[in-house]
Amino acid sequence: MQLLNSRVDLDEFHKRLARAGERVLLLDYDGTLAPFRVRPELALPYPGVSEALAALLASRGTRVVIVSGRRARDVAALLAPAVRPEIWGAHGWERLAPDGALEVEEPPADVKRALAEAHARAGNLRRSGARIEAKPASIALHWRGLPALTVARLARECAERWRPLAGGGVLEWLDFDGGAELRARGATKRRAVEAVLRESAPAAPAAYLGDDVTDEDAFLAMKGRGLAVLVRPERRESAADLWIRPPRELLEFLARWRCEEAVR
């Protein structure tokens, strides 16, 4: 564990947790709660994570929210039956309630047209084993696990076909760990984080845990409001306040959160 922001007082944050009547814990999924897998349907949580989340949910002292670039129901399918948090999927365009009710925000018509064009331009990018994922307001090409030369070629071809679509003001380009994505402008995890925080008491202690560049705008949304935590084996440049390594330090963080919550 390493503090990245000298202005953050971790001891004071945990004191606030212990005193609070309401808390908010927001968590990315892939790379944060679960290791990356070439086959995404096999990306189960790290051992002990499901139990830690189940304990937090059972206590009802913390609003537990998963914020993912995946479809919300895809994330829910990977969790243990006892773990039914609120899930914001597709970078905040989907909201899955613990009772299974799903809300999907429809993107504007110009976004839909641009994404349809991107899908048409993808052509035969799948031929080398890459995976195309279509979501409500984005389209992504995944190449995790493929040989380096294949990845380099796919990245080049994807950029040639898709990057021009990011110049029209409707879509934006995003490189992420294991692929690239075209998404509607503003279709970020920050939208989900800000929506959750607006629904929470201003004084409620909050934290967001994430690993990838797609989590950086969520980290920025936490500034002045809560704790931003980078979760990954190696440190990288980040707007986060704290860096922890999974799974051991992740489990320690969740256990301390539950311990402080139980003090009240």
N, C-alpha and C positions, 0 to 999 in steps of 0.2 A: 504494500500500500504506500502510495506517495502523494503528498499534497502538491498540487500543481498551481494553486492560487493562494498566495501568502495572505490575502485579505480574508480568507475563509477560516473561521474558528470552528473546527470539528467538535470540540468539547461543548461549545455553546449550542451547536446544532443538535447534538444528542440530548442536551438538557431540555431544549425546546420540544424534542420528540417525547420526552418523558412527561412534560407538563401538558401537552396538547390534548384536546378532546377530539381533534380531527387531523388526519395525516393523509398524504397523497404519495404513492409510490408508483412511478411510471417506469416501464422496462421495455427495452427493445427485446426481440426474440433471438434471431440468428446471430451467433457470435457473442451474445450476451448471456442469455439463459441456456443456450444450447450450442454445441460446437458445429461448425460448418460441415456439411456433408455434400458429396457430389450429387447424391440423390436426395433432394430436399425432404421427401416424405420419410426419410430415415433420421432426420435431425431431431432426435429426442433430447429433452433437457438433460443437463449434467446430473449425475447421481446426487440426490439430496435436494435438488432445486424444487422438484414437485412437492416434496414434504414441507419445505420451508414456505412455499407459497400457500399451500393448504392451511398451514398454521396461521398465517397472516389473514387469510380469508375467513377462517373460522372465528377469529377473535373479533372481527368486525370493527376494529379500531383504526384500520387503514383502508383507504380506497386504493385497490390494486388495479392498475391499468397496463395492459400490454399495448405497445404502439409499434406496428410492424409495416414493412413494405409489402409483406405477403397479404394475400386475401385473408380476411378475418377468420373464416371458417377453416381455412387450411391450418392456421395456427391452433385453433381450438382442437382440431383432430389430433394434434401432437401432445396435448396435455393430458394428465391423468384425470380420470372421471371426477375425482374430488376437487380438482382445480378448475374453477369456472370464473375467472376474472372478467372484467370488462375488457374487450379487445377492439382497438381501432386499427383497421387494416388498410392496405393500399395507400399508405402515406396519409391516412386520415380521411379518406373518402368513404370508408365503411366503418360502421359502429355496431359491434355485436354485444348485446347485453348478456349478463350472466344467465338469464332465463332463455337465451337462444334467439331473442328477437333481433333481427338484422335491419339496420338502416343503411341505405346506399345513396350517396349524393350523386346526382347525374351531372356530368360535365357539360359545358356549353356545346352547341352544335359545331362550332369551328374547331374545338378540341377533338371531337369525335371524328370529324373529317380528316384532320391532320394525323390522328392515330391510325385511321384506316389506310391512309397513304403510306405511313411507316410500315404497317403490316404488309402491304403490297410490295414495298421495296425490299422487305426482308428476303424475299425470294427463296433461294436455296441455302441460306446461312445455316440451316439445320443439318446440312449434309455431313458435317464433320462431327456431329454429336452435340452441337450447341442446342440450347433450349430457349424457345421464345415464350415469354409469359405476358399475356395481355391482362391488364387490370382496368378498372373503371376510368382512370385518368392518366394511364401510362402504358408503355410497352417496354419490356426489358429483354435483353439477350444475355443468357448465362453461359459461361464457358468454363466454370470451375472444374478442375480435374483433367482437363484436356492437355495434351502435350504443348510445351512452350511455343514451338513453331506454329502450331495450329492456332493457339490463342493470339499470337501476334498477327497472323493473317486475318482471323475473324475480327479482331479489334480494328484493323485497318479497313476491311471491307464494310464493317458496320458503320464506322465513322464516315466513309465515303457516301454511303446510302442514306444515313439518318441525320448527320450533322446539319446538312442544308435545311432540314425541316425545323431546326432549332433557331433559325434566323428570322422567322416570320413573326415573332412576338407572341405566338400561341403556345409553343412547346419550348422546353429547355432541356439541354443535354446534361447527363450526370454519369460520371464514372463511379463505379462502386467496386467493392472487393469481390471479384469474380464475374464482372460483366459491365454492361453499359445500359443506360435507360434514357428514353425520351419520356418526359412527363409534362403535364399541364403546368404552366407557370404558377407557382404558389402551391403546388401539390406536394407539400413537404410535411414531415412529422411535426414541425413547429405548429402547424394548424391544429393538429390534434392536441398537442400539449397545451396550447393557449386556451383551447375550448374547455379542456378538463380543469385548468386552473381558474377559469372564469366561473365555473360551477362550484368551486371550492371556496371556503372561507379565506380571506386575504392573509390571515395570520397562520393558516395551517402549514406546518412544515411539509416540504415537498422535495422529492429527489427524482432525477431522471438518470437511468443507467443505459448506456449504449456503447457500441464499439466502432462503428463504421463512419465514413464521411457523411453518410446520409443522416447521422445523428447529430451532426454539428449544429444545424439550425435549431434543433431541440435543446441542445446545450445552451445556446444563446437565449432561448426563450426562458430559461431558468434564472438568468442573471437578475439579481435583486429579488428573487422570489424563492429560490431553493438551491439545492445542491446538484451539480452536474458531475456525473461519475463516468469516466472512461473505463470500460471493461474489456481488456484484451491482454494476451500474453506479453506483447512487446509495446512499449510506450511509443506514441507518435505525437506530432504536433497537434494540439487540440485546444478548444475553448473550455474544456472540462476543468472542474475544480480539483478533482481527485482521480487518481489512477489506481485501479485494483486489477489483480490477475485472476482469471477464472481457472478452475472452479473454487479453489480453497478460499481465496479472499472474498469472492462473491458470496459464498456460503457464510463466511464470517460477518459480512456486511448485513445480510438478511437476518442472521441470528441476533446481531446486536440491535437491529431495528425492532425485532420482535421482543427482545428483552426490555428495551426502553418503553415500548408500548405497554408491556405488562406491568410496569411500575405504577401506572395510574390506577 
